[in-house]
Amino acid sequence: MAEPVIEIHELNRSFGALKAADEVSLTLMPGEIHALIGPNGAGKSTLVALIAGQLEQDAGEIWLDGREISDLSVAGRARLGLGRTFQVSSLALEFSALRNVMLAVQGRLGTGFGFLTPVKRDRLLVDPAHAVLTQFGLDERAEVSAGALSHGERRQLELAMAFALRPKVLLLDEPMAGMGAGGTPALTRVLNQIRGTVPMLLIEHDMDAVFALADRVSVLAEGRLIFSGPPDEVRASALVREVYLGTEG
């Protein structure tokens, strides 16, 4: 039986009297898209920050690929293969889409840009960057500056950059945020295309995207994990509908 890529054991984090993470335990399996949902203030952002190393837990353990990472920094966790996208764009807007992905490739290789070879002719960077852009449907936008891309295209580019780092796992923090009616289905298709290549923990409010993508869904409320199971079981749960899904209309 496959071992989890991420294991979280009885994670706790409080801010004064507020318990933002209350005995939370969950796993992410190889190739899986595991969605984390819940109402505002449920503790989703806190849990992601704890996994990424931005916050320190009060108690509990976080394991990545069989190694405990609870005491590692954000950079240390990234070096071990923990990739992440953010709600707020982290793109270099003045650079082309190609150059942004090349920066990610360069970061993965751990090499500086050479002085003798013009950057845009460095095949070690250009070829894998073009391959990733093609995979994410941005090959025809390679020379367009990130600042000139649409909001949806920027989201795709952020995913492409995260994917170019070849992480062992991806934390996707509300990738559909701010997307219009046409943007969410397009990004959902992109994520479906890379399904199975890297396990993903998906934090998302868009329930259409969640149920289209997730192999498993966990529901947080007031810092506690109240339900976890396949999407159909989550849809059918009276508790989940009362706590969350019912409020979505």
C-alpha positions in Angstrom: 0.0 0.0 0.0 1.3 3.5 -0.9 2.5 5.7 1.9 1.2 9.2 2.3 3.2 12.1 0.8 2.0 14.4 3.6 0.9 13.3 7.0 -0.4 15.7 9.6 -0.9 14.3 13.2 -3.0 16.1 15.8 -1.9 19.6 14.7 -2.8 22.4 17.1 -2.4 26.2 16.8 -4.1 28.8 19.0 -4.2 32.6 18.8 -5.0 33.5 22.4 -8.4 31.9 23.1 -9.0 31.1 19.5 -8.2 27.6 18.3 -7.4 28.0 14.6 -6.2 24.3 14.3 -7.7 21.9 16.8 -6.3 18.3 16.7 -6.2 18.3 12.9 -5.0 15.1 11.3 -5.1 14.4 7.6 -3.1 12.7 4.8 -2.3 13.4 1.1 -1.7 10.3 -1.0 0.5 10.0 -4.1 -1.2 11.3 -7.2 -4.2 12.5 -5.2 -6.0 15.8 -5.3 -7.2 16.4 -1.7 -9.5 19.4 -1.3 -9.8 21.3 1.9 -13.0 23.3 2.3 -14.8 25.2 5.0 -16.5 28.5 5.8 -14.5 31.7 6.3 -12.6 31.5 9.6 -12.6 27.7 9.6 -8.8 27.6 9.8 -7.8 26.7 6.2 -5.3 29.4 5.8 -3.8 28.7 9.2 -3.4 25.0 8.3 -1.7 25.8 5.0 0.7 28.2 6.8 1.5 25.5 9.3 2.3 23.0 6.6 4.3 25.5 4.6 6.3 26.6 7.7 5.1 30.2 7.9 3.5 29.4 11.3 4.8 27.2 14.1 2.3 24.7 15.6 1.7 24.5 19.3 1.6 20.8 19.1 1.4 18.0 16.6 3.6 16.7 13.7 3.9 17.3 10.0 5.6 14.7 7.8 6.7 15.0 4.1 7.6 11.9 2.2 8.4 10.0 5.4 10.4 12.8 7.1 9.2 15.0 9.9 9.4 18.6 8.8 7.8 20.3 11.8 11.0 22.2 12.8 12.1 23.1 9.3 11.9 26.6 7.8 9.8 27.6 4.7 13.0 27.3 2.6 13.9 24.0 4.2 10.5 22.5 3.4 10.7 23.9 -0.2 14.1 22.3 -0.7 12.5 18.9 0.3 9.9 19.3 -2.4 7.0 21.3 -0.9 5.7 23.6 -3.6 3.0 26.3 -3.1 0.9 28.8 -5.0 -0.5 31.9 -3.3 -3.8 33.8 -3.4 -1.7 36.9 -4.2 0.4 36.8 -7.3 4.1 36.4 -6.9 5.0 36.8 -10.6 7.7 39.1 -12.0 5.2 41.2 -14.0 7.9 42.9 -16.1 9.3 39.6 -17.3 7.8 37.5 -20.1 5.9 34.3 -19.2 8.9 32.3 -20.6 11.4 34.2 -18.4 9.2 33.7 -15.3 9.2 29.9 -15.8 12.9 30.0 -16.7 13.6 31.5 -13.3 11.7 28.6 -11.7 13.8 26.1 -13.7 17.0 28.0 -12.8 15.9 27.8 -9.1 15.4 24.0 -9.4 18.8 23.5 -11.1 20.5 25.6 -8.5 22.6 27.4 -11.1 23.1 31.0 -11.9 22.6 32.5 -15.4 25.8 32.3 -17.3 27.7 35.4 -18.5 28.8 33.8 -21.8 25.5 32.4 -22.9 22.6 34.9 -23.4 19.8 33.8 -21.1 17.2 33.3 -23.8 19.6 31.0 -25.7 20.4 28.8 -22.7 18.8 25.6 -23.7 19.0 24.1 -20.2 16.6 26.8 -19.2 14.6 27.5 -22.3 13.7 24.0 -23.4 12.2 22.8 -20.1 10.4 26.2 -19.6 8.8 26.0 -23.1 7.7 22.4 -22.3 6.0 23.5 -19.1 4.3 26.5 -20.8 3.0 24.1 -23.4 1.7 21.7 -20.7 -0.2 24.6 -19.1 -1.6 26.0 -22.4 0.6 29.1 -22.5 3.0 28.2 -25.3 1.5 30.9 -27.6 1.9 33.5 -24.8 5.5 32.8 -24.0 6.9 36.2 -25.1 4.1 38.2 -23.5 4.9 40.0 -20.2 3.3 38.5 -17.1 1.8 42.0 -16.5 0.0 41.9 -19.8 -1.6 38.5 -19.2 -5.2 38.1 -18.2 -5.9 37.2 -14.6 -6.6 33.6 -15.5 -3.4 33.3 -17.6 -1.5 34.6 -14.6 -2.9 31.9 -12.5 -1.9 29.3 -15.1 1.6 30.9 -15.1 1.9 30.7 -11.3 1.0 27.0 -11.5 3.5 26.5 -14.4 6.2 28.0 -12.3 5.4 25.9 -9.3 5.3 22.8 -11.5 8.6 23.7 -13.1 10.2 23.3 -9.7 9.2 19.6 -9.8 7.9 19.5 -6.3 6.9 16.3 -4.4 3.6 18.0 -3.4 1.7 21.2 -4.3 -0.2 23.4 -1.9 -2.8 25.3 -4.0 -4.1 28.2 -2.0 -7.4 29.3 -3.6 -6.2 29.1 -7.2 -9.7 30.1 -8.5 -9.8 33.3 -6.5 -10.9 36.2 -8.6 -11.5 34.1 -11.7 -14.5 35.0 -13.9 -17.1 32.5 -15.1 -14.9 31.5 -18.0 -11.7 31.3 -16.1 -12.5 28.7 -13.5 -13.4 25.9 -16.0 -10.2 26.7 -18.0 -8.0 26.4 -14.9 -9.9 23.3 -13.8 -9.0 21.7 -17.1 -5.4 22.6 -16.6 -5.3 21.0 -13.1 -7.1 17.9 -14.5 -4.4 17.6 -17.2 -1.6 17.4 -14.6 -3.6 15.1 -12.4 -1.5 12.2 -11.1 1.9 13.9 -11.9 2.1 15.6 -8.5 -0.2 15.2 -5.4 -2.1 18.4 -4.6 -3.7 19.8 -1.4 -6.3 22.2 -2.8 -7.8 25.0 -0.6 -10.7 26.3 -2.5 -14.1 28.1 -2.1 -15.4 27.3 -5.6 -17.4 24.1 -5.1 -17.8 23.4 -8.8 -14.0 23.2 -9.1 -13.7 21.2 -5.9 -16.1 18.5 -7.0 -14.7 18.4 -10.5 -11.1 17.9 -9.2 -11.0 16.3 -5.8 -10.4 12.6 -5.2 -11.1 13.3 -1.5 -12.5 16.3 0.4 -11.9 17.3 4.0 -14.1 19.9 5.7 -12.8 22.3 8.4 -15.1 24.2 10.8 -13.8 26.3 13.7 -10.4 24.7 13.4 -11.6 21.2 13.6 -11.8 18.5 10.9 -15.5 17.6 10.9 -15.6 15.3 7.8 -13.3 13.7 5.3 -14.2 11.4 2.4 -15.0 11.1 -1.3 -16.8 14.0 -3.0 -20.1 12.1 -3.2 -20.1 11.4 0.5 -19.3 15.1 1.3 -22.2 16.2 -0.9 -24.5 13.8 0.9 -23.4 14.6 4.5 -26.1 16.5 6.4 -23.5 17.8 8.8 -21.4 19.3 6.0 -24.5 20.8 4.3 -25.5 22.4 7.6 -22.0 23.7 8.4 -20.9 24.8 4.9 -22.5 23.7 1.7 -26.0 24.9 2.7 -24.5 28.4 3.1 -23.4 28.3 -0.5 -26.9 28.2 -1.8 
